[in-house]
């Protein structure tokens, strides 16, 4: 697990649900970079993606 993954999981523990835009602001990276980090974490099995009305919501996988 890399440093970005740890920061994302810490944020998810506090917020429960985040959007790609919220993560981009939190990490001070572009939306595309934040989306890439999140998709990598889905593949690794750490988080889940929920598509809702044009917005990607991300939650920690239980």
PDB file of N, H, CA, C and O in Angstrom:
ATOM      1  N   UNK A   1       0.854  -1.189   0.000  1.00  0.00           N
ATOM      2  CA  UNK A   1       0.000   0.000   0.000  1.00  0.00           C
ATOM      3  C   UNK A   1       0.893   1.244   0.000  1.00  0.00           C
ATOM      4  O   UNK A   1       1.825   1.353   0.797  1.00  0.00           O
ATOM      5  N   UNK A   2       0.594   2.173  -0.903  1.00  0.00           N
ATOM      6  H   UNK A   2      -0.163   2.084  -1.550  1.00  0.00           H
ATOM      7  CA  UNK A   2       1.412   3.384  -0.996  1.00  0.00           C
ATOM      8  C   UNK A   2       0.859   4.505  -0.108  1.00  0.00           C
ATOM      9  O   UNK A   2      -0.178   4.355   0.538  1.00  0.00           O
ATOM     10  N   UNK A   3       1.570   5.614  -0.093  1.00  0.00           N
ATOM     11  H   UNK A   3       2.413   5.736  -0.617  1.00  0.00           H
ATOM     12  CA  UNK A   3       1.202   6.735   0.779  1.00  0.00           C
ATOM     13  C   UNK A   3      -0.155   7.328   0.391  1.00  0.00           C
ATOM     14  O   UNK A   3      -0.913   7.760   1.260  1.00  0.00           O
ATOM     15  N   UNK A   4      -0.460   7.349  -0.897  1.00  0.00           N
ATOM     16  H   UNK A   4       0.155   6.997  -1.602  1.00  0.00           H
ATOM     17  CA  UNK A   4      -1.751   7.885  -1.327  1.00  0.00           C
ATOM     18  C   UNK A   4      -2.889   7.002  -0.829  1.00  0.00           C
ATOM     19  O   UNK A   4      -3.929   7.502  -0.401  1.00  0.00           O
ATOM     20  N   UNK A   5      -2.691   5.699  -0.887  1.00  0.00           N
ATOM     21  H   UNK A   5      -1.846   5.293  -1.236  1.00  0.00           H
ATOM     22  CA  UNK A   5      -3.722   4.760  -0.417  1.00  0.00           C
ATOM     23  C   UNK A   5      -3.996   4.964   1.064  1.00  0.00           C
ATOM     24  O   UNK A   5      -5.150   4.946   1.493  1.00  0.00           O
ATOM     25  N   UNK A   6      -2.945   5.157   1.844  1.00  0.00           N
ATOM     26  H   UNK A   6      -2.008   5.172   1.496  1.00  0.00           H
ATOM     27  CA  UNK A   6      -3.121   5.379   3.287  1.00  0.00           C
ATOM     28  C   UNK A   6      -3.903   6.668   3.546  1.00  0.00           C
ATOM     29  O   UNK A   6      -4.794   6.695   4.394  1.00  0.00           O
ATOM     30  N   UNK A   7      -3.571   7.735   2.815  1.00  0.00           N
ATOM     31  H   UNK A   7      -2.847   7.713   2.125  1.00  0.00           H
ATOM     32  CA  UNK A   7      -4.277   9.013   2.981  1.00  0.00           C
ATOM     33  C   UNK A   7      -5.743   8.874   2.592  1.00  0.00           C
ATOM     34  O   UNK A   7      -6.621   9.424   3.256  1.00  0.00           O
ATOM     35  N   UNK A   8      -6.005   8.139   1.519  1.00  0.00           N
ATOM     36  H   UNK A   8      -5.291   7.692   0.979  1.00  0.00           H
ATOM     37  CA  UNK A   8      -7.386   7.942   1.059  1.00  0.00           C
ATOM     38  C   UNK A   8      -8.178   7.155   2.098  1.00  0.00           C
ATOM     39  O   UNK A   8      -9.315   7.512   2.406  1.00  0.00           O
ATOM     40  N   UNK A   9      -7.591   6.090   2.640  1.00  0.00           N
ATOM     41  H   UNK A   9      -6.667   5.800   2.390  1.00  0.00           H
ATOM     42  CA  UNK A   9      -8.297   5.291   3.653  1.00  0.00           C
ATOM     43  C   UNK A   9      -8.534   6.098   4.925  1.00  0.00           C
ATOM     44  O   UNK A   9      -9.588   5.973   5.548  1.00  0.00           O
ATOM     45  N   UNK A  10      -7.566   6.924   5.316  1.00  0.00           N
ATOM     46  H   UNK A  10      -6.710   7.026   4.810  1.00  0.00           H
ATOM     47  CA  UNK A  10      -7.757   7.794   6.483  1.00  0.00           C
ATOM     48  C   UNK A  10      -8.917   8.757   6.252  1.00  0.00           C
ATOM     49  O   UNK A  10      -9.740   8.970   7.143  1.00  0.00           O
ATOM     50  N   UNK A  11      -8.980   9.337   5.057  1.00  0.00           N
ATOM     51  H   UNK A  11      -8.312   9.164   4.334  1.00  0.00           H
ATOM     52  CA  UNK A  11     -10.071  10.260   4.730  1.00  0.00           C
ATOM     53  C   UNK A  11     -11.413   9.528   4.736  1.00  0.00           C
ATOM     54  O   UNK A  11     -12.404  10.059   5.236  1.00  0.00           O
ATOM     55  N   UNK A  12     -11.450   8.324   4.190  1.00  0.00           N
ATOM     56  H   UNK A  12     -10.644   7.893   3.785  1.00  0.00           H
ATOM     57  CA  UNK A  12     -12.696   7.554   4.161  1.00  0.00           C
ATOM     58  C   UNK A  12     -13.152   7.157   5.565  1.00  0.00           C
ATOM     59  O   UNK A  12     -14.353   7.075   5.823  1.00  0.00           O
ATOM     60  N   UNK A  13     -12.217   6.913   6.460  1.00  0.00           N
ATOM     61  H   UNK A  13     -11.242   6.979   6.250  1.00  0.00           H
ATOM     62  CA  UNK A  13     -12.597   6.582   7.845  1.00  0.00           C
ATOM     63  C   UNK A  13     -13.289   7.778   8.506  1.00  0.00           C
ATOM     64  O   UNK A  13     -14.212   7.608   9.303  1.00  0.00           O
ATOM     65  N   UNK A  14     -12.832   8.992   8.167  1.00  0.00           N
ATOM     66  H   UNK A  14     -12.082   9.131   7.520  1.00  0.00           H
ATOM     67  CA  UNK A  14     -13.437  10.207   8.729  1.00  0.00           C
ATOM     68  C   UNK A  14     -14.742  10.571   8.036  1.00  0.00           C
ATOM     69  O   UNK A  14     -15.725  10.904   8.698  1.00  0.00           O
ATOM     70  N   UNK A  15     -14.761  10.510   6.700  1.00  0.00           N
ATOM     71  H   UNK A  15     -13.963  10.239   6.162  1.00  0.00           H
ATOM     72  CA  UNK A  15     -15.893  11.011   5.926  1.00  0.00           C
ATOM     73  C   UNK A  15     -16.916   9.949   5.537  1.00  0.00           C
ATOM     74  O   UNK A  15     -18.062  10.281   5.235  1.00  0.00           O
ATOM     75  N   UNK A  16     -16.523   8.683   5.539  1.00  0.00           N
ATOM     76  H   UNK A  16     -15.592   8.413   5.784  1.00  0.00           H
ATOM     77  CA  UNK A  16     -17.349   7.527   5.146  1.00  0.00           C
ATOM     78  C   UNK A  16     -17.569   7.444   3.634  1.00  0.00           C
ATOM     79  O   UNK A  16     -17.413   6.369   3.054  1.00  0.00           O
ATOM     80  N   UNK A  17     -17.928   8.549   2.988  1.00  0.00           N
ATOM     81  H   UNK A  17     -18.055   9.422   3.459  1.00  0.00           H
ATOM     82  CA  UNK A  17     -18.155   8.583   1.535  1.00  0.00           C
ATOM     83  C   UNK A  17     -17.468   9.827   0.989  1.00  0.00           C
ATOM     84  O   UNK A  17     -17.602  10.914   1.552  1.00  0.00           O
ATOM     85  N   UNK A  18     -16.725   9.666  -0.119  1.00  0.00           N
ATOM     86  H   UNK A  18     -16.616   8.783  -0.577  1.00  0.00           H
ATOM     87  CA  UNK A  18     -16.088  10.825  -0.747  1.00  0.00           C
ATOM     88  C   UNK A  18     -16.344  10.783  -2.254  1.00  0.00           C
ATOM     89  O   UNK A  18     -16.695   9.744  -2.814  1.00  0.00           O
ATOM     90  N   UNK A  19     -16.160  11.928  -2.887  1.00  0.00           N
ATOM     91  H   UNK A  19     -15.875  12.771  -2.432  1.00  0.00           H
ATOM     92  CA  UNK A  19     -16.210  12.003  -4.350  1.00  0.00           C
ATOM     93  C   UNK A  19     -14.782  12.177  -4.860  1.00  0.00           C
ATOM     94  O   UNK A  19     -13.869  12.488  -4.094  1.00  0.00           O
ATOM     95  N   UNK A  20     -14.606  11.977  -6.139  1.00  0.00           N
ATOM     96  H   UNK A  20     -15.348  11.725  -6.762  1.00  0.00           H
ATOM     97  CA  UNK A  20     -13.284  12.162  -6.751  1.00  0.00           C
ATOM     98  C   UNK A  20     -12.818  13.610  -6.591  1.00  0.00           C
ATOM     99  O   UNK A  20     -11.640  13.865  -6.339  1.00  0.00           O
ATOM    100  N   UNK A  21     -13.739  14.547  -6.738  1.00  0.00           N
ATOM    101  H   UNK A  21     -14.696  14.341  -6.942  1.00  0.00           H
ATOM    102  CA  UNK A  21     -13.395  15.967  -6.605  1.00  0.00           C
ATOM    103  C   UNK A  21     -12.937  16.308  -5.193  1.00  0.00           C
ATOM    104  O   UNK A  21     -11.976  17.056  -5.009  1.00  0.00           O
ATOM    105  N   UNK A  22     -13.626  15.759  -4.198  1.00  0.00           N
ATOM    106  H   UNK A  22     -14.406  15.151  -4.348  1.00  0.00           H
ATOM    107  CA  UNK A  22     -13.233  16.002  -2.804  1.00  0.00           C
ATOM    108  C   UNK A  22     -11.832  15.467  -2.543  1.00  0.00           C
ATOM    109  O   UNK A  22     -11.028  16.119  -1.876  1.00  0.00           O
ATOM    110  N   UNK A  23     -11.540  14.286  -3.065  1.00  0.00           N
ATOM    111  H   UNK A  23     -12.193  13.756  -3.607  1.00  0.00           H
ATOM    112  CA  UNK A  23     -10.211  13.712  -2.866  1.00  0.00           C
ATOM    113  C   UNK A  23      -9.156  14.555  -3.568  1.00  0.00           C
ATOM    114  O   UNK A  23      -8.080  14.788  -3.016  1.00  0.00           O
ATOM    115  N   UNK A  24      -9.454  15.012  -4.776  1.00  0.00           N
ATOM    116  H   UNK A  24     -10.327  14.823  -5.224  1.00  0.00           H
ATOM    117  CA  UNK A  24      -8.505  15.850  -5.516  1.00  0.00           C
ATOM    118  C   UNK A  24      -8.142  17.101  -4.714  1.00  0.00           C
ATOM    119  O   UNK A  24      -6.971  17.474  -4.633  1.00  0.00           O
ATOM    120  N   UNK A  25      -9.143  17.741  -4.126  1.00  0.00           N
ATOM    121  H   UNK A  25     -10.094  17.437  -4.192  1.00  0.00           H
ATOM    122  CA  UNK A  25      -8.878  18.922  -3.289  1.00  0.00           C
ATOM    123  C   UNK A  25      -8.059  18.552  -2.062  1.00  0.00           C
ATOM    124  O   UNK A  25      -7.117  19.258  -1.703  1.00  0.00           O
ATOM    125  N   UNK A  26      -8.417  17.446  -1.419  1.00  0.00           N
ATOM    126  H   UNK A  26      -9.183  16.873  -1.711  1.00  0.00           H
ATOM    127  CA  UNK A  26      -7.729  17.018  -0.203  1.00  0.00           C
ATOM    128  C   UNK A  26      -6.250  16.704  -0.467  1.00  0.00           C
ATOM    129  O   UNK A  26      -5.384  17.084   0.322  1.00  0.00           O
ATOM    130  N   UNK A  27      -5.964  16.014  -1.570  1.00  0.00           N
ATOM    131  H   UNK A  27      -6.667  15.705  -2.210  1.00  0.00           H
ATOM    132  CA  UNK A  27      -4.576  15.638  -1.893  1.00  0.00           C
ATOM    133  C   UNK A  27      -3.853  16.704  -2.706  1.00  0.00           C
ATOM    134  O   UNK A  27      -2.649  16.603  -2.945  1.00  0.00           O
ATOM    135  N   UNK A  28      -4.601  17.736  -3.134  1.00  0.00           N
ATOM    136  H   UNK A  28      -5.578  17.818  -2.940  1.00  0.00           H
ATOM    137  CA  UNK A  28      -4.065  18.804  -3.973  1.00  0.00           C
ATOM    138  C   UNK A  28      -3.470  18.246  -5.261  1.00  0.00           C
ATOM    139  O   UNK A  28      -2.336  18.548  -5.635  1.00  0.00           O
ATOM    140  N   UNK A  29      -4.283  17.416  -5.929  1.00  0.00           N
ATOM    141  H   UNK A  29      -5.203  17.171  -5.626  1.00  0.00           H
ATOM    142  CA  UNK A  29      -3.923  16.856  -7.229  1.00  0.00           C
ATOM    143  C   UNK A  29      -5.089  17.109  -8.183  1.00  0.00           C
ATOM    144  O   UNK A  29      -6.146  17.579  -7.761  1.00  0.00           O
ATOM    145  N   UNK A  30      -4.903  16.802  -9.458  1.00  0.00           N
ATOM    146  H   UNK A  30      -4.045  16.420  -9.801  1.00  0.00           H
ATOM    147  CA  UNK A  30      -5.988  16.972 -10.422  1.00  0.00           C
ATOM    148  C   UNK A  30      -7.061  15.909 -10.188  1.00  0.00           C
ATOM    149  O   UNK A  30      -6.826  14.894  -9.532  1.00  0.00           O
ATOM    150  N   UNK A  31      -8.247  16.174 -10.747  1.00  0.00           N
ATOM    151  H   UNK A  31      -8.438  16.998 -11.280  1.00  0.00           H
ATOM    152  CA  UNK A  31      -9.343  15.212 -10.636  1.00  0.00           C
ATOM    153  C   UNK A  31      -8.938  13.888 -11.277  1.00  0.00           C
ATOM    154  O   UNK A  31      -9.237  12.820 -10.743  1.00  0.00           O
ATOM    155  N   UNK A  32      -8.252  13.959 -12.432  1.00  0.00           N
ATOM    156  H   UNK A  32      -8.010  14.827 -12.865  1.00  0.00           H
ATOM    157  CA  UNK A  32      -7.837  12.732 -13.131  1.00  0.00           C
ATOM    158  C   UNK A  32      -6.887  11.889 -12.285  1.00  0.00           C
ATOM    159  O   UNK A  32      -6.992  10.663 -12.259  1.00  0.00           O
ATOM    160  N   UNK A  33      -5.969  12.544 -11.603  1.00  0.00           N
ATOM    161  H   UNK A  33      -5.883  13.540 -11.624  1.00  0.00           H
ATOM    162  CA  UNK A  33      -5.027  11.819 -10.739  1.00  0.00           C
ATOM    163  C   UNK A  33      -5.767  11.182  -9.570  1.00  0.00           C
ATOM    164  O   UNK A  33      -5.505  10.030  -9.224  1.00  0.00           O
ATOM    165  N   UNK A  34      -6.685  11.916  -8.964  1.00  0.00           N
ATOM    166  H   UNK A  34      -6.899  12.852  -9.245  1.00  0.00           H
ATOM    167  CA  UNK A  34      -7.469  11.375  -7.848  1.00  0.00           C
ATOM    168  C   UNK A  34      -8.276  10.170  -8.309  1.00  0.00           C
ATOM    169  O   UNK A  34      -8.338   9.159  -7.608  1.00  0.00           O
ATOM    170  N   UNK A  35      -8.892  10.267  -9.474  1.00  0.00           N
ATOM    171  H   UNK A  35      -8.842  11.088 -10.043  1.00  0.00           H
ATOM    172  CA  UNK A  35      -9.687   9.162 -10.025  1.00  0.00           C
ATOM    173  C   UNK A  35      -8.802   7.935 -10.259  1.00  0.00           C
ATOM    174  O   UNK A  35      -9.217   6.808  -9.991  1.00  0.00           O
ATOM    175  N   UNK A  36      -7.602   8.152 -10.750  1.00  0.00           N
ATOM    176  H   UNK A  36      -7.265   9.068 -10.968  1.00  0.00           H
ATOM    177  CA  UNK A  36      -6.653   7.057 -10.983  1.00  0.00           C
ATOM    178  C   UNK A  36      -6.306   6.355  -9.671  1.00  0.00           C
ATOM    179  O   UNK A  36      -6.322   5.126  -9.600  1.00  0.00           O
ATOM    180  N   UNK A  37      -5.991   7.135  -8.630  1.00  0.00           N
ATOM    181  H   UNK A  37      -5.978   8.134  -8.688  1.00  0.00           H
ATOM    182  CA  UNK A  37      -5.687   6.541  -7.322  1.00  0.00           C
ATOM    183  C   UNK A  37      -6.865   5.704  -6.827  1.00  0.00           C
ATOM    184  O   UNK A  37      -6.681   4.594  -6.327  1.00  0.00           O
ATOM    185  N   UNK A  38      -8.068   6.242  -6.970  1.00  0.00           N
ATOM    186  H   UNK A  38      -8.217   7.144  -7.376  1.00  0.00           H
ATOM    187  CA  UNK A  38      -9.263   5.547  -6.485  1.00  0.00           C
ATOM    188  C   UNK A  38      -9.518   4.259  -7.264  1.00  0.00           C
ATOM    189  O   UNK A  38      -9.846   3.231  -6.672  1.00  0.00           O
ATOM    190  N   UNK A  39      -9.370   4.309  -8.571  1.00  0.00           N
ATOM    191  H   UNK A  39      -9.103   5.144  -9.052  1.00  0.00           H
ATOM    192  CA  UNK A  39      -9.576   3.103  -9.376  1.00  0.00           C
ATOM    193  C   UNK A  39      -8.545   2.019  -9.055  1.00  0.00           C
ATOM    194  O   UNK A  39      -8.871   0.832  -9.046  1.00  0.00           O
ATOM    195  N   UNK A  40      -7.310   2.427  -8.794  1.00  0.00           N
ATOM    196  H   UNK A  40      -7.045   3.392  -8.802  1.00  0.00           H
ATOM    197  CA  UNK A  40      -6.286   1.458  -8.384  1.00  0.00           C
ATOM    198  C   UNK A  40      -6.686   0.782  -7.078  1.00  0.00           C
ATOM    199  O   UNK A  40      -6.474  -0.418  -6.902  1.00  0.00           O
ATOM    200  N   UNK A  41      -7.265   1.556  -6.162  1.00  0.00           N
ATOM    201  H   UNK A  41      -7.437   2.531  -6.305  1.00  0.00           H
ATOM    202  CA  UNK A  41      -7.665   0.986  -4.873  1.00  0.00           C
ATOM    203  C   UNK A  41      -8.860   0.044  -5.019  1.00  0.00           C
ATOM    204  O   UNK A  41      -8.996  -0.904  -4.247  1.00  0.00           O
ATOM    205  N   UNK A  42      -9.727   0.297  -6.002  1.00  0.00           N
ATOM    206  H   UNK A  42      -9.616   1.067  -6.630  1.00  0.00           H
ATOM    207  CA  UNK A  42     -10.833  -0.624  -6.286  1.00  0.00           C
ATOM    208  C   UNK A  42     -10.251  -1.955  -6.760  1.00  0.00           C
ATOM    209  O   UNK A  42     -10.672  -3.018  -6.302  1.00  0.00           O
ATOM    210  N   UNK A  43      -9.295  -1.897  -7.666  1.00  0.00           N
ATOM    211  H   UNK A  43      -8.953  -1.033  -8.038  1.00  0.00           H
ATOM    212  CA  UNK A  43      -8.666  -3.111  -8.191  1.00  0.00           C
ATOM    213  C   UNK A  43      -7.974  -3.888  -7.074  1.00  0.00           C
ATOM    214  O   UNK A  43      -8.008  -5.119  -7.055  1.00  0.00           O
ATOM    215  N   UNK A  44      -7.343  -3.165  -6.141  1.00  0.00           N
ATOM    216  H   UNK A  44      -7.315  -2.166  -6.157  1.00  0.00           H
ATOM    217  CA  UNK A  44      -6.658  -3.810  -5.019  1.00  0.00           C
ATOM    218  C   UNK A  44      -7.625  -4.318  -3.953  1.00  0.00           C
ATOM    219  O   UNK A  44      -7.219  -5.051  -3.052  1.00  0.00           O
ATOM    220  N   UNK A  45      -8.910  -3.934  -4.046  1.00  0.00           N
ATOM    221  H   UNK A  45      -9.240  -3.339  -4.778  1.00  0.00           H
ATOM    222  CA  UNK A  45      -9.919  -4.441  -3.123  1.00  0.00           C
ATOM    223  C   UNK A  45     -10.108  -3.645  -1.844  1.00  0.00           C
ATOM    224  O   UNK A  45     -10.722  -4.144  -0.901  1.00  0.00           O
ATOM    225  N   UNK A  46      -9.595  -2.417  -1.785  1.00  0.00           N
ATOM    226  H   UNK A  46      -9.096  -2.012  -2.551  1.00  0.00           H
ATOM    227  CA  UNK A  46      -9.719  -1.598  -0.575  1.00  0.00           C
ATOM    228  C   UNK A  46     -11.024  -0.811  -0.507  1.00  0.00           C
ATOM    229  O   UNK A  46     -11.588  -0.618   0.570  1.00  0.00           O
ATOM    230  N   UNK A  47     -11.498  -0.356  -1.670  1.00  0.00           N
ATOM    231  H   UNK A  47     -11.040  -0.512  -2.545  1.00  0.00           H
ATOM    232  CA  UNK A  47     -12.682   0.501  -1.688  1.00  0.00           C
ATOM    233  C   UNK A  47     -13.657   0.034  -2.766  1.00  0.00           C
ATOM    234  O   UNK A  47     -13.333  -0.821  -3.591  1.00  0.00           O
ATOM    235  N   UNK A  48     -14.864   0.616  -2.741  1.00  0.00           N
ATOM    236  H   UNK A  48     -15.128   1.310  -2.071  1.00  0.00           H
ATOM    237  CA  UNK A  48     -15.893   0.328  -3.740  1.00  0.00           C
ATOM    238  C   UNK A  48     -16.348   1.636  -4.379  1.00  0.00           C
ATOM    239  O   UNK A  48     -16.326   2.699  -3.758  1.00  0.00           O
ATOM    240  N   UNK A  49     -16.759   1.524  -5.636  1.00  0.00           N
ATOM    241  H   UNK A  49     -16.777   0.661  -6.141  1.00  0.00           H
ATOM    242  CA  UNK A  49     -17.265   2.676  -6.389  1.00  0.00           C
ATOM    243  C   UNK A  49     -18.773   2.530  -6.547  1.00  0.00           C
ATOM    244  O   UNK A  49     -19.277   1.464  -6.900  1.00  0.00           O
ATOM    245  N   UNK A  50     -19.480   3.621  -6.279  1.00  0.00           N
ATOM    246  H   UNK A  50     -19.071   4.487  -5.992  1.00  0.00           H
ATOM    247  CA  UNK A  50     -20.928   3.661  -6.482  1.00  0.00           C
ATOM    248  C   UNK A  50     -21.213   4.815  -7.439  1.00  0.00           C
ATOM    249  O   UNK A  50     -20.868   5.962  -7.153  1.00  0.00           O
ATOM    250  N   UNK A  51     -21.839   4.515  -8.568  1.00  0.00           N
ATOM    251  H   UNK A  51     -22.119   3.584  -8.800  1.00  0.00           H
ATOM    252  CA  UNK A  51     -22.186   5.561  -9.536  1.00  0.00           C
ATOM    253  C   UNK A  51     -23.591   6.048  -9.224  1.00  0.00           C
ATOM    254  O   UNK A  51     -24.539   5.264  -9.227  1.00  0.00           O
ATOM    255  N   UNK A  52     -23.725   7.341  -8.955  1.00  0.00           N
ATOM    256  H   UNK A  52     -22.954   7.978  -8.952  1.00  0.00           H
ATOM    257  CA  UNK A  52     -25.032   7.888  -8.579  1.00  0.00           C
ATOM    258  C   UNK A  52     -25.245   9.228  -9.262  1.00  0.00           C
ATOM    259  O   UNK A  52     -24.522  10.188  -8.995  1.00  0.00           O
ATOM    260  N   UNK A  53     -26.226   9.294 -10.136  1.00  0.00           N
ATOM    261  H   UNK A  53     -26.813   8.515 -10.354  1.00  0.00           H
ATOM    262  CA  UNK A  53     -26.621  10.535 -10.813  1.00  0.00           C
ATOM    263  C   UNK A  53     -25.427  11.339 -11.343  1.00  0.00           C
ATOM    264  O   UNK A  53     -25.313  12.537 -11.082  1.00  0.00           O
ATOM    265  N   UNK A  54     -24.543  10.673 -12.083  1.00  0.00           N
ATOM    266  H   UNK A  54     -24.636   9.700 -12.295  1.00  0.00           H
ATOM    267  CA  UNK A  54     -23.420  11.362 -12.700  1.00  0.00           C
ATOM    268  C   UNK A  54     -22.248  11.633 -11.784  1.00  0.00           C
ATOM    269  O   UNK A  54     -21.296  12.304 -12.184  1.00  0.00           O
ATOM    270  N   UNK A  55     -22.293  11.128 -10.564  1.00  0.00           N
ATOM    271  H   UNK A  55     -23.066  10.583 -10.239  1.00  0.00           H
ATOM    272  CA  UNK A  55     -21.210  11.333  -9.598  1.00  0.00           C
ATOM    273  C   UNK A  55     -20.702   9.974  -9.144  1.00  0.00           C
ATOM    274  O   UNK A  55     -21.484   9.061  -8.875  1.00  0.00           O
ATOM    275  N   UNK A  56     -19.386   9.851  -9.064  1.00  0.00           N
ATOM    276  H   UNK A  56     -18.751  10.592  -9.282  1.00  0.00           H
ATOM    277  CA  UNK A  56     -18.790   8.641  -8.505  1.00  0.00           C
ATOM    278  C   UNK A  56     -18.623   8.826  -7.007  1.00  0.00           C
ATOM    279  O   UNK A  56     -17.972   9.772  -6.563  1.00  0.00           O
ATOM    280  N   UNK A  57     -19.201   7.937  -6.238  1.00  0.00           N
ATOM    281  H   UNK A  57     -19.729   7.168  -6.599  1.00  0.00           H
ATOM    282  CA  UNK A  57     -19.031   7.945  -4.785  1.00  0.00           C
ATOM    283  C   UNK A  57     -18.124   6.774  -4.433  1.00  0.00           C
ATOM    284  O   UNK A  57     -18.216   5.697  -5.022  1.00  0.00           O
ATOM    285  N   UNK A  58     -17.260   7.002  -3.473  1.00  0.00           N
ATOM    286  H   UNK A  58     -17.186   7.876  -2.994  1.00  0.00           H
ATOM    287  CA  UNK A  58     -16.281   5.997  -3.077  1.00  0.00           C
ATOM    288  C   UNK A  58     -16.440   5.693  -1.594  1.00  0.00           C
ATOM    289  O   UNK A  58     -16.509   6.605  -0.770  1.00  0.00           O
ATOM    290  N   UNK A  59     -16.499   4.404  -1.257  1.00  0.00           N
ATOM    291  H   UNK A  59     -16.444   3.663  -1.926  1.00  0.00           H
ATOM    292  CA  UNK A  59     -16.627   3.983   0.142  1.00  0.00           C
ATOM    293  C   UNK A  59     -15.613   2.895   0.431  1.00  0.00           C
ATOM    294  O   UNK A  59     -15.160   2.191  -0.471  1.00  0.00           O
ATOM    295  N   UNK A  60     -15.266   2.769   1.696  1.00  0.00           N
ATOM    296  H   UNK A  60     -15.635   3.341   2.429  1.00  0.00           H
ATOM    297  CA  UNK A  60     -14.347   1.716   2.104  1.00  0.00           C
ATOM    298  C   UNK A  60     -15.053   0.370   2.014  1.00  0.00           C
ATOM    299  O   UNK A  60     -16.205   0.233   2.425  1.00  0.00           O
ATOM    300  N   UNK A  61     -14.358  -0.610   1.477  1.00  0.00           N
ATOM    301  H   UNK A  61     -13.422  -0.498   1.143  1.00  0.00           H
ATOM    302  CA  UNK A  61     -14.934  -1.941   1.340  1.00  0.00           C
ATOM    303  C   UNK A  61     -14.923  -2.632   2.695  1.00  0.00           C
ATOM    304  O   UNK A  61     -13.921  -2.606   3.410  1.00  0.00           O
ATOM    305  N   UNK A  62     -16.048  -3.249   3.039  1.00  0.00           N
ATOM    306  H   UNK A  62     -16.862  -3.269   2.459  1.00  0.00           H
ATOM    307  CA  UNK A  62     -16.157  -3.922   4.347  1.00  0.00           C
ATOM    308  C   UNK A  62     -15.781  -5.365   4.228  1.00  0.00           C
ATOM    309  O   UNK A  62     -15.811  -6.094   5.219  1.00  0.00           O
TER     310      UNK A  62
END
